[in-house]
Amino acid sequence: MPIVTQENILSILTSFNTWWQTGTVPKGYLKEFKRSGYYTCKKKMESDLRRIVVMSGARRTGKTTIMYQIISDLLHDGVKPQNILFFTFDHPVIRTAGIDQVLSIYKNNISNDEQFYMFVDEVQFDKDWTNYLKMAYDMNPEMRAIATGSASVIVEDNVRESGAGRWTVMKIPTLSFYEYCEIKGIEKSMSCEDVFAFHTLSRQEQTQIIMGLSDLQIHLMRYLQLGGFPELVNTEDVSYAQTLIREDVMDRAIKHDLPQIYDIRSADELEKVFVYLCYNSSSIINIEAMCKEFEGVSRPTVEKYIRYLSDANLINISPQLNIKGKKVLKAKNKIYISDSGIRSAVVLDTDIYTKPEELGYALETTVFKHVKDYFAAKNKLYEVGYIRDNNGAEIDVAVQYTGQQIQYIEAKMRNNATVKDDNGIVIYGMEDTPGYVISKAATDYGLTDRKNTQLYRIPAFAFLYLMGKQQNQSAMNSY
């Protein structure tokens, strides 16, 4: 008996698209808080320059929730419920049928209106998705569509190869610290137009903002431990939350998603590489050392697996930059786990409350994530990496955009941690652009002169919260 029949497809679509009967999206699918990605996605979908919007990001980052929020908005604005189609390639029958057959059955049985909206979840599991999505775009000039994919690079590569002028890609990372606080119901009126201009505020203004945010310190510690997965924000069971992260985020990506997309010889080898990176997050990665760790695994295979893990949004790669902000040829990359909660779920001995070294790893991982997400949202041409000279002087995070001064950032999550004169942020600091040192204590802030530069210390809870809030407000205002 065939499984891909019109009757089966219609039955599945009806179960997905409950608004065809009710006129509303089930409340359980919606979240009151709207992330910056929601505003950006909606703006791109509604643009006069018609494009299919492709959201990429790790599992459980809220991509599907954003689609449901936009569907709810469309229904509220009076769009006919039958003119909104949602389906996911996580369903085996849908995966077998493919976009073309699902869309054909929908058009023949539910709605044949020229103007309709299509939402496709986990699109990368249809091997011919680029061709069929391109065909749908060309044959339905009034269609607006949003798709999601957990593996970013395969999505982006396919977009570049065959979708020029038809779609645009945007990434949905895990929650920023600001978004985490908003979902927990913690609202603060304090804001800053540009977190990297915080040092230009008066001392009184700095004090008012930092003291007003100081009670966020305890929430930051929990955020660093659990990470930014929306479903886990309000959980009290840390152990169970970490189990869910391992099962839903890590295991699904490594043992299910990536093997289906790529020709992976051994999912066990891929998992070992990922676990190794978890234990060495925020470190410069030595490929030769990794090959010795995994006997029988070649350098090309390790490099390939690192690329796949980046594709699945499980790790962030930080390239080495020179002091002018350009990539260094044949340099070694730093690797960060994409969310501190993933690392904590794998390296279970990560007690950030009693182990300063573990707290340092978690903070640097989180600072890099926030800085990268923040500047990627502003402009994809920003280069975010690290600096290390031949003498070992290093700067944790460096940001450069052509024609602008480079911005240096150092994470120091210890009480009154000193920045020595041989630290890279002092050696290569500039007169007009203070290096930002991310500190721990609420009282540890302010501008100091150091050799030919200045350093501005700012508590982590304030830096991360203000950066996330600025990004969210910018997206909301631009919409």
C-alpha positions as CSV (number, residue, x, y, z in Angstrom):
1,M,0.0,0.0,0.0
2,P,1.6,3.3,-1.0
3,I,2.2,5.9,1.7
4,V,2.4,9.0,-0.5
5,T,-1.3,9.4,-1.6
6,Q,-3.4,12.4,-1.9
7,E,-5.5,11.2,1.0
8,N,-2.5,10.8,3.3
9,I,-1.0,14.1,2.3
10,L,-4.2,16.0,2.9
11,S,-4.7,14.3,6.3
12,I,-1.2,15.4,7.3
13,L,-1.6,18.9,6.0
14,T,-4.9,19.3,7.9
15,S,-3.3,18.2,11.1
16,F,-0.5,20.8,10.6
17,N,-2.8,23.6,9.5
18,T,-5.4,23.6,12.2
19,W,-6.3,27.3,11.3
20,W,-8.0,26.0,8.2
21,Q,-10.8,24.9,10.6
22,T,-10.4,27.2,13.6
23,G,-9.1,30.4,12.0
24,T,-6.3,30.8,14.7
25,V,-2.9,29.3,15.5
26,P,-3.1,27.2,18.7
27,K,-1.9,29.2,21.7
28,G,0.6,26.6,22.6
29,Y,2.5,27.3,19.4
30,L,2.8,31.0,20.1
31,K,5.1,33.0,22.4
32,E,4.2,36.5,23.6
33,F,7.8,37.8,23.2
34,K,9.0,38.5,19.7
35,R,12.7,38.2,19.0
36,S,14.7,40.4,16.7
37,G,14.6,37.6,14.2
38,Y,10.8,37.8,14.0
39,Y,10.9,41.4,13.0
40,T,13.7,40.9,10.5
41,C,12.1,37.8,8.9
42,K,8.7,39.5,8.6
43,K,10.3,42.6,7.1
44,K,12.1,40.5,4.5
45,M,8.9,38.5,3.6
46,E,6.8,41.7,3.1
47,S,9.4,43.6,1.2
48,D,8.5,44.9,-2.3
49,L,11.6,43.0,-3.5
50,R,9.9,39.6,-3.3
51,R,12.2,36.9,-1.9
52,I,11.7,33.6,-0.2
53,V,13.1,34.0,3.3
54,V,15.3,31.0,4.5
55,M,16.0,30.9,8.3
56,S,18.9,28.8,9.4
57,G,19.9,27.8,12.9
58,A,20.4,25.0,15.3
59,R,17.4,22.9,16.4
60,R,15.3,24.3,19.3
61,T,16.3,28.0,18.6
62,G,12.8,29.1,17.9
63,K,12.7,29.2,14.0
64,T,9.3,27.4,13.9
65,T,7.9,29.7,16.6
66,I,8.8,32.7,14.5
67,M,6.8,31.2,11.6
68,Y,3.8,30.5,13.8
69,Q,3.9,34.1,15.1
70,I,3.9,35.4,11.5
71,I,1.1,33.1,10.5
72,S,-0.9,34.4,13.5
73,D,-0.3,38.0,12.3
74,L,-1.5,37.1,8.8
75,L,-4.7,35.6,10.2
76,H,-5.2,38.7,12.4
77,D,-4.7,40.9,9.3
78,G,-7.6,39.1,7.5
79,V,-5.7,36.6,5.3
80,K,-7.9,33.7,4.4
81,P,-6.8,30.7,6.6
82,Q,-6.8,28.3,3.6
83,N,-4.3,30.6,1.9
84,I,-1.7,29.8,4.5
85,L,0.2,26.5,4.1
86,F,2.6,25.0,6.6
87,F,4.4,21.7,6.4
88,T,7.6,20.2,7.8
89,F,10.1,17.8,6.3
90,D,10.6,16.3,9.7
91,H,7.6,14.2,8.8
92,P,8.6,11.1,6.8
93,V,5.7,11.1,4.4
94,I,6.2,14.8,3.6
95,R,9.9,14.0,3.1
96,T,9.0,11.2,0.7
97,A,6.5,13.3,-1.3
98,G,8.7,16.5,-1.7
99,I,7.7,20.1,-2.1
100,D,6.3,19.8,-5.6
101,Q,3.8,17.1,-4.8
102,V,2.7,18.7,-1.5
103,L,2.2,22.0,-3.2
104,S,0.3,20.4,-6.1
105,I,-2.1,18.6,-3.7
106,Y,-2.6,21.7,-1.7
107,K,-3.4,23.8,-4.8
108,N,-5.8,21.2,-6.2
109,N,-7.7,20.6,-3.0
110,I,-7.4,23.5,-0.5
111,S,-6.8,26.8,-2.3
112,N,-5.9,27.7,-5.8
113,D,-5.8,31.5,-5.1
114,E,-2.9,33.2,-6.7
115,Q,-1.9,35.0,-3.5
116,F,-1.0,32.6,-0.8
117,Y,1.7,32.0,1.9
118,M,3.9,28.9,2.2
119,F,5.9,28.0,5.3
120,V,8.3,25.0,5.0
121,D,10.1,23.7,8.0
122,E,13.5,21.8,7.9
123,V,13.6,22.2,4.1
124,Q,17.1,20.7,3.7
125,F,15.7,17.2,4.1
126,D,14.2,17.5,0.6
127,K,17.2,16.8,-1.5
128,D,15.8,18.7,-4.5
129,W,14.4,21.6,-2.4
130,T,16.3,24.3,-4.3
131,N,14.9,23.3,-7.6
132,Y,11.3,22.8,-6.4
133,L,11.4,26.0,-4.3
134,K,12.7,27.9,-7.3
135,M,10.0,26.4,-9.5
136,A,7.3,27.4,-6.9
137,Y,8.7,30.9,-6.8
138,D,8.7,31.3,-10.6
139,M,5.3,29.7,-11.1
140,N,3.5,31.5,-8.3
141,P,4.4,35.2,-8.7
142,E,2.0,36.2,-5.8
143,M,3.3,33.6,-3.4
144,R,5.2,34.7,-0.3
145,A,7.3,32.0,1.5
146,I,9.5,31.3,4.5
147,A,11.6,28.2,5.0
148,T,13.8,26.9,7.8
149,G,16.9,24.7,7.8
150,S,19.0,23.5,10.7
151,A,22.1,23.1,8.5
152,S,23.1,26.6,7.5
153,V,25.9,26.2,5.0
154,I,24.1,23.7,2.8
155,V,21.2,26.1,2.8
156,E,23.4,29.1,2.0
157,D,25.5,27.3,-0.6
158,N,22.4,26.1,-2.4
159,V,20.9,29.6,-2.3
160,R,24.0,31.0,-3.9
161,E,24.2,28.4,-6.6
162,S,20.6,28.3,-7.8
163,G,18.5,30.9,-6.0
164,A,20.1,34.2,-7.0
165,G,17.4,36.8,-6.8
166,R,14.8,34.4,-5.4
167,W,15.6,34.1,-1.7
168,T,17.5,35.6,1.2
169,V,19.1,33.7,4.1
170,M,19.1,34.9,7.8
171,K,20.4,33.1,10.8
172,I,18.4,32.5,14.0
173,P,20.9,31.9,16.9
174,T,20.0,30.9,20.4
175,L,18.6,33.6,22.7
176,S,20.6,36.6,23.6
177,F,20.9,37.3,27.3
178,Y,18.4,40.2,26.8
179,E,15.9,37.9,25.1
180,Y,16.4,35.3,27.9
181,C,15.5,37.9,30.5
182,E,12.4,39.1,28.5
183,I,11.1,35.5,28.3
184,K,11.6,35.2,32.1
185,G,9.5,38.3,32.5
186,I,12.5,40.5,33.7
187,E,12.1,43.9,32.1
188,K,14.4,46.8,32.5
189,S,14.0,50.3,31.2
190,M,17.7,50.9,30.9
191,S,19.0,51.0,27.4
192,C,22.0,52.3,25.4
193,E,22.0,53.4,21.7
194,D,25.5,52.0,21.2
195,V,27.0,49.7,23.8
196,F,30.5,50.4,22.4
197,A,29.9,54.1,23.1
198,F,28.9,53.4,26.7
199,H,32.2,55.0,27.9
200,T,31.1,58.3,26.4
201,L,28.2,58.6,28.9
202,S,28.7,60.6,32.0
203,R,29.9,58.7,35.1
204,Q,26.5,59.4,36.7
205,E,24.7,57.9,33.7
206,Q,27.0,54.8,33.7
207,T,26.3,54.3,37.4
208,Q,22.6,54.6,37.0
209,I,22.4,52.1,34.2
210,I,24.8,49.5,35.7
211,M,23.3,49.7,39.2
212,G,19.8,49.4,37.6
213,L,20.9,46.2,35.9
214,S,23.0,44.8,38.8
215,D,20.3,42.3,39.9
216,L,20.7,40.6,36.5
217,Q,24.0,39.1,37.7
218,I,22.4,36.0,39.2
219,H,20.3,35.5,36.0
220,L,23.4,35.7,33.9
221,M,25.0,32.9,35.8
222,R,22.1,30.7,35.1
223,Y,22.0,31.8,31.5
224,L,25.7,30.8,31.1
225,Q,24.9,27.4,32.5
226,L,21.7,26.6,30.6
227,G,22.2,28.6,27.5
228,G,19.7,30.3,25.3
229,F,17.2,27.7,24.2
230,P,13.7,29.2,24.5
231,E,12.0,26.1,25.8
232,L,14.4,25.8,28.8
233,V,14.3,29.4,30.0
234,N,11.9,28.8,32.9
235,T,12.8,25.2,33.8
236,E,14.0,24.5,37.3
237,D,15.4,21.0,36.5
238,V,18.9,21.7,35.3
239,S,19.8,18.0,34.9
240,Y,16.7,17.3,32.8
241,A,17.3,20.4,30.7
242,Q,20.9,19.3,29.9
243,T,19.6,15.9,28.9
244,L,17.2,17.5,26.5
245,I,20.0,19.6,25.0
246,R,22.1,16.5,24.4
247,E,19.2,14.6,22.9
248,D,17.3,17.2,20.9
249,V,20.1,19.5,19.9
250,M,23.3,17.5,19.8
251,D,22.3,13.9,19.1
252,R,19.7,14.8,16.5
253,A,22.1,17.0,14.6
254,I,25.1,14.7,14.8
255,K,23.4,11.3,14.4
256,H,20.4,12.2,12.3
257,D,20.6,15.6,10.5
258,L,24.2,15.7,9.3
259,P,24.4,12.0,8.2
260,Q,21.3,12.6,6.1
261,I,22.7,15.7,4.4
262,Y,26.4,14.7,4.0
263,D,28.3,11.5,3.2
264,I,29.6,10.9,6.8
265,R,31.6,7.7,7.2
266,S,31.1,7.5,11.0
267,A,28.7,9.5,13.1
268,D,30.7,8.2,16.1
269,E,33.8,9.9,14.8
270,L,31.9,13.1,14.3
271,E,30.5,12.9,17.8
272,K,34.1,12.5,19.2
273,V,35.3,15.5,17.4
274,F,32.4,17.6,18.8
275,V,33.0,16.4,22.3
276,Y,36.7,17.3,22.0
277,L,35.7,20.8,20.8
278,C,33.3,21.1,23.8
279,Y,36.2,20.4,26.2
280,N,38.3,22.9,24.3
281,S,35.8,25.7,23.6
282,S,37.4,29.1,23.3
283,S,40.8,27.5,22.5
284,I,42.9,27.7,19.3
285,I,42.4,24.4,17.7
286,N,45.4,22.3,16.8
287,I,44.3,19.8,14.0
288,E,47.4,17.7,14.4
289,A,46.7,17.2,18.1
290,M,43.1,16.2,17.3
291,C,44.3,13.6,14.8
292,K,46.5,12.1,17.5
293,E,43.6,12.0,19.9
294,F,41.5,10.1,17.3
295,E,43.7,7.3,16.0
296,G,42.9,6.5,12.4
297,V,41.1,9.8,11.6
298,S,42.9,11.9,9.0
299,R,43.4,15.6,9.0
300,P,41.1,16.1,6.0
301,T,38.4,14.2,7.8
302,V,38.7,16.2,11.0
303,E,38.6,19.5,9.1
304,K,35.6,18.2,7.2
305,Y,33.8,17.4,10.5
306,I,34.6,20.8,11.9
307,R,33.0,22.3,8.9
308,Y,29.9,20.1,9.2
309,L,29.5,21.1,12.9
310,S,29.7,24.7,11.9
311,D,27.1,24.0,9.2
312,A,24.8,22.6,11.9
313,N,25.2,25.7,14.0
314,L,26.8,23.7,16.8
315,I,30.1,25.6,16.8
316,N,31.3,29.1,15.9
317,I,34.6,29.5,14.1
318,S,36.7,32.6,15.1
319,P,39.4,33.3,12.4
320,Q,42.7,34.8,13.3
321,L,42.9,38.5,12.2
322,N,45.9,40.8,12.0
323,I,46.0,44.1,13.9
324,K,44.3,45.7,10.9
325,G,41.4,43.3,11.1
326,K,42.2,41.2,8.0
327,K,42.3,37.4,8.1
328,V,45.7,35.8,8.5
329,L,46.5,33.3,5.8
330,K,47.1,29.7,6.9
331,A,46.3,30.7,10.5
332,K,44.7,28.5,13.2
333,N,41.1,29.1,14.1
334,K,39.6,29.4,17.5
335,I,36.5,27.3,18.0
336,Y,33.6,28.2,20.3
337,I,30.6,26.0,21.0
338,S,27.7,28.0,19.6
339,D,25.9,28.2,23.0
340,S,27.4,27.8,26.5
341,G,24.5,25.6,27.5
342,I,25.5,23.0,24.9
343,R,29.0,22.9,26.3
344,S,27.6,22.6,29.9
345,A,25.3,19.7,28.8
346,V,28.3,17.8,27.4
347,V,31.0,18.7,29.9
348,L,28.9,18.0,33.0
349,D,31.6,19.1,35.4
350,T,31.2,22.8,34.3
351,D,30.4,24.3,37.7
352,I,30.6,28.0,36.9
353,Y,29.7,28.9,40.4
354,T,32.8,27.5,42.1
355,K,35.3,27.1,39.2
356,P,36.6,30.5,37.9
357,E,38.2,28.8,34.9
358,E,34.9,27.3,33.8
359,L,33.2,30.6,34.3
360,G,35.8,32.2,32.0
361,Y,35.2,29.6,29.3
362,A,31.4,30.2,29.5
363,L,31.8,34.0,29.4
364,E,34.2,34.1,26.5
365,T,31.9,31.7,24.5
366,T,28.9,33.9,25.3
367,V,30.7,37.2,24.5
368,F,31.8,35.9,21.2
369,K,28.3,34.7,20.3
370,H,26.7,38.0,21.2
371,V,29.3,40.1,19.4
372,K,29.1,37.9,16.3
373,D,25.3,37.8,16.3
374,Y,25.1,41.6,16.9
375,F,27.4,42.6,14.0
376,A,26.0,39.9,11.6
377,A,22.6,41.5,12.1
378,K,24.0,44.9,11.3
379,N,26.0,43.9,8.2
380,K,27.4,40.6,7.0
381,L,30.6,42.4,5.9
382,Y,31.8,42.8,9.5
383,E,34.7,40.5,10.3
384,V,34.7,39.0,13.9
385,G,37.7,37.0,15.0
386,Y,40.7,37.1,17.4
387,I,44.2,38.4,17.3
388,R,47.4,36.6,18.4
389,D,50.9,37.8,17.5
390,N,54.1,35.8,17.2
391,N,55.0,36.6,20.9
392,G,51.7,35.1,22.1
393,A,50.0,38.4,22.9
394,E,46.3,37.7,22.3
395,I,43.0,39.6,22.1
396,D,39.9,37.5,22.7
397,V,37.6,39.2,20.2
398,A,38.3,41.7,17.5
399,V,35.7,43.3,15.2
400,Q,36.5,45.1,12.0
401,Y,34.5,46.7,9.2
402,T,36.2,48.3,6.2
403,G,37.0,51.9,6.8
404,Q,36.3,51.9,10.5
405,Q,38.5,51.5,13.6
406,I,38.9,48.0,14.8
407,Q,37.1,47.2,18.1
408,Y,38.9,45.0,20.7
409,I,37.1,43.1,23.4
410,E,38.6,41.0,26.3
411,A,36.6,38.8,28.6
412,K,37.8,38.8,32.3
413,M,35.1,37.1,34.4
414,R,36.9,37.4,37.7
415,N,36.6,40.0,40.5
416,N,39.0,42.9,39.8
417,A,40.9,40.8,37.2
418,T,44.0,42.7,36.0
419,V,44.9,43.4,32.4
420,K,48.7,43.2,32.2
421,D,50.9,45.5,30.0
422,D,51.8,42.5,27.8
423,N,48.2,41.8,27.0
424,G,47.3,42.2,23.4
425,I,44.5,44.7,24.1
426,V,47.0,47.0,25.7
427,I,49.8,46.5,23.2
428,Y,47.7,47.0,20.1
429,G,45.1,49.4,21.6
430,M,44.3,52.7,19.8
431,E,44.0,56.2,21.0
432,D,40.5,56.9,19.7
433,T,38.8,53.5,20.3
434,P,39.0,52.1,23.9
435,G,39.3,48.4,24.2
436,Y,36.4,46.9,26.1
437,V,37.2,44.6,29.0
438,I,34.2,42.5,30.2
439,S,34.3,42.3,33.9
440,K,32.4,40.5,36.6
441,A,31.5,42.7,39.6
442,A,28.8,45.5,39.3
443,T,31.3,47.9,40.8
444,D,34.1,47.1,38.3
445,Y,33.5,49.6,35.5
446,G,35.1,52.8,34.2
447,L,37.7,54.2,31.8
448,T,41.4,53.9,32.5
449,D,44.5,55.1,30.6
450,R,47.0,52.3,29.5
451,K,50.1,53.2,27.6
452,N,48.9,54.6,24.2
453,T,45.4,53.5,24.6
454,Q,42.4,53.4,27.0
455,L,40.5,50.4,28.4
456,Y,36.9,50.5,29.4
457,R,35.7,48.0,31.9
458,I,32.0,47.0,31.9
459,P,30.3,44.2,33.9
460,A,29.3,41.2,31.7
461,F,25.6,41.4,32.7
462,A,25.3,45.0,31.5
463,F,27.4,44.5,28.3
464,L,25.4,41.4,27.2
465,Y,22.0,42.7,28.2
466,L,22.5,46.1,26.5
467,M,23.9,44.6,23.4
468,G,21.0,42.2,23.0
469,K,18.4,44.9,23.8
470,Q,20.0,47.2,21.2
471,Q,19.8,44.5,18.6
472,N,16.2,43.7,19.3
473,Q,15.1,47.4,19.4
474,S,17.0,48.1,16.1
475,A,15.2,45.2,14.4
476,M,11.8,46.3,15.8
477,N,12.3,50.0,14.8
478,S,13.5,49.1,11.3
479,Y,10.3,47.0,10.8
